[in-house]
Amino acid sequence: MKLSGTKTGSINQYNGLGDQLYDIAGARPTLDLNFAGKQSLNDQTTGKSLVTHTRASNATYVGGDGLIRNAVTNLLTYSEEFDDSNWSGNAITVTADAIEAPDGTLTAEKVEGVNTVSSYLFDQVSSASTNTTYTFSFWIKSIDGSSGTWGVNHYNGSGHNRTTVPVTGEWNRVSVQFSNFSSVINNIYIADNRESLADLTEAYIWGAQLEESSTVGEYVKTTSTKNSAPRFDHDPETGESLGLLVEESRTNLILRSEEFTNSAWTKSNTTASVNAATAPDGTTTAEKIVETTATSEHNVRQDTTSQSAGTYTMSMFAKAGERSIIQFVSTGVLGGYRANFDLSNGTLGSVDSQLTASIVSAGNGWYRCVVTATSSTSGTLRAQWNIVTSSTAARVESYTGDGTSGVYLWGAQLEAGSFPTSYIRTEGSTVTRAADIASISGNDFGTFNLVEYS
C-alpha cells in the first residue's frame, strides 16, 4: 500500500511517481511522502515525523539486500515516560520533561538517587523468549557535564546480570546485550545500584528500548504497548525500494512454519533434513524434503481444525532441488483440487479453476508459491504440498521415488484472506501480526486520506 492525498487547503496536486504534494504557488513540495526514495517517515529538512506509525507486534519485510528482515520492535512500554507507573522503583526520583531530548523534544527525564545501595528503576517484560539474545539501549547524559558510570541490570526470576555503561556530558546511546531471558519474568533495570555499580548520583535519560537482536536498531517510541518500526519494502531480485508497507492484521495458522522435521507436520513418503540450504532470510534454516522409494504420492502436510467458512490463502517459499515441481493439494472443506508450480523457471503449471494461484520470485532461486481458496462450510483446513514430476501432473500424483531427490521448503503460511501478506514466522503456536496504523494530522493542509493504489 502507498499513500496519496486529496486536495484541501493549499494542497492541490499529487505526483504519483514522486509521492509529493504541491502548493498552489510555484509547485513547491509542501508534503514530501516519497517513502520509496527516502525510506523514512521524517521530513528531511526538519527531521520531524510527517506520518505517525504504530504496529503493536513484530513484522517482516524485504530489505534492500533482497532478504526477509524483521522490523525493529521495542518490547518496553512508555519508553520516554519513566515517571509512569509501569516503571517501578525504589529510592528513585523522576522529574518528567526536564530537558530537551536527542530528538529535539522536551521529553528527556531526570533520574536521581542511583548512588544509594537500595535504589533501582525497572520495567517488567513478559513477551520474551528463552535462548534468544536481546539488546537493551537508552540515551543518557550527565547532569553537570561530568563523566562516570551508570548501573543497568536484567533479572530473569532467578539471577541478575548487572553491568555498567559510560556516561558523559553529551547525549550518548548506550547498550547492553542479555541472553538469559526467562519465559516467566524479566525485569529490565534502567537504573540499578544495589551493588554500588554507578558512581554518578543523577542523570538525564531518554528513549529506552529492548529488542530481539544482538545489535542496536533504530529507536521506536512506545506508550502503553510495544511498538514496531515502519517497514520499507523492496523488490527481492532488484533491490528496488517499493515504499512504505502498510498491512492489515493477519494470523499465520500454521505451526512450526520453518520446521518440517517437527511432528506438527505429517510426512507421507518423504523425509526432511534440517539446515539444508540458505533460506530467504539469509539464515541456514531451509529444509530439504526428499522423496522415499515408495510408489505413491510424496508430500508434507498440516491440518488446522475448527476454521470458519471463508476465503483462505496458503503460501510456501520453495526452491528446486533434484525435483523442480511442487503441487498444492486442497482437500476437505476446500474441495479436491490442485495447483502446480514450476520452480525451475518460476511459472505456474496446471491450476484447477476453483483455485487462484501465483508464483513470485523471492530471490536466489526461491519462489513464493501462493494459492487462494474459499470454503462454504467450517471445518479442518489442510496445507498440503506434494512433490510431483511434471507441471501438468494430476492431483496427488503417484510415482516411484528414488530416495534422494527433493525440493527445499521454508516459511509456510496459512491466513484468512484473499491475498498473501508478509511472512509471519511461527513456532509452537499461531502468531498474529498486528495492523499497521499510519496517520497524518495537523492544520497545514486540512484533511488527508490514506488510500491504496497500484
Secondary structure, DSSP 8 states (H G I E B T S, - for coil): --------TTEEEEETTTTEEEETTTT-EEEE--HHHH--SB-TTT--BSSEEE-SS--EEE-TTS-EEE--EE--SSTT-TTSTTSEEES-EEEEEEE--TTSSS-EEEEE-TTSTT-EEEEE--S--TT--EEEEEEEEESSS--EEEEEEEE-SS-EEEEEEEE-SS-EEEEEEE----SS--EEEEEE-TT-----SEEEEEEEEEESSSS-------SSS-EE--EEEE-TTT--EEEEE----EEE--SSTT-TTSTTSEEESEEEEEEEE--TTSSS-EEEEEE-S-EE-EEEEEEEEEE-SEEEEEEEEEEESS--EEEEE--GGG-S-EEEEETTTTEEEEE-TTSEEEEEEEETTEEEEEEEEEESS-EEEEEEEEEESSTT--TT--EE--SS-EEEEEEEEEEESSS--S----SSS-EEE---EEE---SSS---------
